[in-house]
Amino acid sequence: MMASTTEAPDRAPAPLPNGTFVAVVGPSGAGKDTIIEFARAALGDQPGYHFVRRVVTRPSSVDTEDHDTLSQQQFLTAKRAGEFSHSWEAHGLCYGLPMSVDEAIERGSVAIANVSRGVLPALRQAYANFIVVQITASHEVLARRLAARGREDAAEIERRLMRAAPNPCDPADAILIDNSGEVTDAGNRFLAVLKSAVPVPLSEQS
């Protein structure tokens, strides 16, 4: 199912400069949250990196990402109040990125978020510096991970695996990282991308 996207109604028409937005996409079971958490732990308290805590209409639990939870009605109320920089719907859930994302970008930070492919066009328009990282894994690995987490039945797992196939919506400019093997291998590649995404101050540009 393609995600539907909506943008905050009061967004400035010009893309936000200064920082860099790193959009992490990929199929269910590819390990996006695991790779993001690897990078967060490796960077520690280094300034200049903002790992986005999403708002989701799903209870937070130990087998899912660490996120803020709102009910459907609470989410719609927050959205109308302009509390999200971006929001979208996917798999029957609502997702939102808080306005702190834009504040981090304006400070010159690298903002990292797990997002849906459907929201990429809006993000490209919103941020002058924009990178897409696509986390992938083999079909066999995806099937095993989806079954192990126990959140979907066999039919839903099959639907998710079908959506994991190459898709016209896949960004052509994405940096591909295969996470079929050791987490440290994919994690270190992702970490290198984040370090290279740090904007160069105008005073240091030739």
C-alpha positions as CSV (number, residue, x, y, z in Angstrom):
1,M,0.0,0.0,0.0
2,M,1.4,3.4,-1.0
3,A,1.7,5.8,1.9
4,S,-0.4,9.0,1.7
5,T,1.4,12.1,2.7
6,T,0.5,15.5,4.1
7,E,2.7,18.4,4.8
8,A,2.4,21.0,7.5
9,P,0.2,23.8,6.2
10,D,2.4,26.6,7.4
11,R,5.7,25.4,5.9
12,A,7.8,28.1,4.3
13,P,7.9,27.8,0.4
14,A,11.7,27.8,0.3
15,P,13.7,24.7,1.2
16,L,15.4,24.9,4.6
17,P,19.1,25.3,4.3
18,N,22.0,24.8,6.8
19,G,21.5,21.2,7.9
20,T,21.0,17.9,6.1
21,F,18.0,15.5,6.2
22,V,18.9,11.8,5.9
23,A,15.8,9.8,5.0
24,V,16.1,6.1,5.8
25,V,13.8,3.8,3.8
26,G,13.5,0.1,3.1
27,P,11.2,-2.9,3.4
28,S,9.9,-4.2,6.7
29,G,12.4,-6.6,8.2
30,A,15.4,-4.9,6.6
31,G,16.5,-3.6,10.0
32,K,16.2,0.2,9.5
33,D,15.6,0.9,13.2
34,T,18.5,-1.4,14.2
35,I,20.9,0.4,11.9
36,I,19.8,3.8,13.0
37,E,20.2,2.7,16.7
38,F,23.7,1.4,15.9
39,A,24.7,4.8,14.5
40,R,23.1,6.6,17.5
41,A,25.1,4.5,19.9
42,A,28.3,4.9,17.9
43,L,28.0,8.7,17.7
44,G,27.1,9.0,21.4
45,D,26.8,12.6,22.5
46,Q,28.6,14.1,19.5
47,P,26.9,17.4,18.6
48,G,25.4,18.0,15.2
49,Y,23.2,14.8,14.9
50,H,19.5,14.7,15.5
51,F,17.9,11.2,15.6
52,V,14.2,11.9,15.1
53,R,11.8,10.3,17.5
54,R,8.7,9.7,15.4
55,V,5.1,9.9,16.6
56,V,3.0,6.8,15.7
57,T,-0.5,5.7,16.3
58,R,0.8,2.3,17.6
59,P,1.7,1.4,21.2
60,S,5.5,1.4,21.9
61,S,6.9,-2.0,22.9
62,V,10.2,-3.8,23.2
63,D,10.0,-5.3,19.7
64,T,9.4,-2.1,17.9
65,E,11.2,1.3,17.5
66,D,11.3,3.7,20.4
67,H,8.6,6.2,19.5
68,D,6.0,8.5,20.9
69,T,2.5,7.1,20.8
70,L,-0.8,8.9,20.2
71,S,-4.3,7.7,19.6
72,Q,-5.8,8.3,16.2
73,Q,-7.8,11.3,17.5
74,Q,-4.8,12.7,19.4
75,F,-2.7,12.5,16.3
76,L,-5.3,14.3,14.2
77,T,-5.5,17.0,16.9
78,A,-1.7,17.4,16.9
79,K,-1.6,17.6,13.2
80,R,-4.2,20.3,13.0
81,A,-2.3,22.2,15.6
82,G,0.8,22.2,13.4
83,E,2.9,20.0,15.6
84,F,4.4,17.9,12.8
85,S,6.8,19.0,10.1
86,H,5.6,16.0,8.0
87,S,3.0,13.2,8.4
88,W,1.8,10.3,6.4
89,E,-0.2,7.1,6.7
90,A,1.0,3.5,6.0
91,H,-0.1,0.0,7.0
92,G,-3.2,1.5,8.7
93,L,-1.1,3.7,11.0
94,C,-0.4,7.4,11.1
95,Y,3.2,8.6,11.4
96,G,4.5,12.1,12.2
97,L,7.8,13.9,12.4
98,P,7.8,16.6,15.1
99,M,8.7,20.2,14.3
100,S,12.0,19.7,16.2
101,V,13.2,18.3,12.8
102,D,13.1,21.7,11.2
103,E,14.6,23.3,14.2
104,A,17.6,20.9,14.0
105,I,18.0,21.5,10.3
106,E,18.0,25.3,10.8
107,R,20.8,24.8,13.4
108,G,22.9,23.1,10.8
109,S,22.4,19.5,12.2
110,V,22.1,16.2,10.4
111,A,18.5,14.9,11.0
112,I,18.0,11.2,10.6
113,A,14.5,9.6,10.3
114,N,13.0,6.4,9.2
115,V,10.3,7.4,6.7
116,S,8.0,6.0,4.1
117,R,8.9,6.1,0.4
118,G,5.7,8.0,-0.3
119,V,6.8,11.1,1.8
120,L,10.2,11.5,0.0
121,P,8.9,14.0,-2.6
122,A,7.7,16.3,0.2
123,L,10.9,15.9,2.1
124,R,13.0,16.8,-1.0
125,Q,11.1,20.0,-1.4
126,A,11.4,20.9,2.3
127,Y,15.2,20.5,2.7
128,A,18.0,21.9,0.6
129,N,20.4,19.2,1.6
130,F,18.7,15.8,1.3
131,I,20.1,12.2,1.3
132,V,18.1,9.0,0.9
133,V,19.6,5.8,2.4
134,Q,17.8,2.6,1.4
135,I,18.4,-0.4,3.8
136,T,17.9,-3.7,2.0
137,A,18.2,-7.4,2.8
138,S,17.7,-10.6,0.9
139,H,14.2,-12.1,0.5
140,E,15.2,-15.0,2.8
141,V,16.4,-12.7,5.5
142,L,13.4,-10.5,5.3
143,A,11.0,-13.5,5.6
144,R,12.9,-14.8,8.6
145,R,13.0,-11.5,10.4
146,L,9.3,-10.8,9.8
147,A,8.3,-14.2,11.1
148,A,10.6,-13.9,14.2
149,R,9.1,-10.6,15.3
150,G,5.6,-12.2,15.5
151,R,3.6,-9.0,14.6
152,E,2.1,-10.3,11.3
153,D,0.3,-13.4,10.2
154,A,1.5,-15.4,7.2
155,A,-0.7,-13.5,4.8
156,E,0.6,-10.1,6.0
157,I,4.2,-11.3,5.8
158,E,3.6,-12.3,2.2
159,R,2.1,-8.9,1.4
160,R,5.1,-7.2,3.0
161,L,7.6,-9.3,1.1
162,M,5.8,-8.5,-2.2
163,R,6.1,-4.8,-1.4
164,A,9.8,-5.3,-0.7
165,A,10.3,-6.1,-4.4
166,P,11.9,-3.4,-6.7
167,N,9.4,-0.6,-7.0
168,P,9.1,2.4,-9.4
169,C,8.9,4.5,-6.2
170,D,12.3,3.4,-5.1
171,P,14.6,6.5,-5.3
172,A,17.1,6.3,-8.0
173,D,19.6,8.4,-6.1
174,A,19.4,6.4,-2.9
175,I,22.6,5.1,-1.2
176,L,22.0,1.3,-0.9
177,I,23.1,-0.6,2.2
178,D,22.6,-4.3,2.4
179,N,21.8,-5.5,5.9
180,S,21.6,-9.2,5.2
181,G,24.7,-10.0,7.2
182,E,26.3,-8.6,10.4
183,V,24.8,-5.5,11.8
184,T,28.2,-3.9,12.3
185,D,28.9,-4.1,8.6
186,A,25.8,-2.3,7.5
187,G,26.0,0.0,10.6
188,N,29.5,1.2,9.8
189,R,28.5,2.0,6.2
190,F,25.5,4.0,7.5
191,L,27.7,5.7,10.0
192,A,30.1,6.8,7.2
193,V,27.2,8.3,5.3
194,L,26.1,10.3,8.3
195,K,29.6,11.6,8.9
196,S,29.9,12.7,5.3
197,A,26.5,14.4,5.5
198,V,27.7,17.1,8.0
199,P,27.3,20.4,6.1
200,V,30.5,22.3,5.4
201,P,30.3,25.9,6.8
202,L,30.3,28.6,4.2
203,S,33.5,30.0,5.8
204,E,35.3,26.7,4.9
205,Q,34.0,26.4,1.3
206,S,36.5,27.3,-1.4
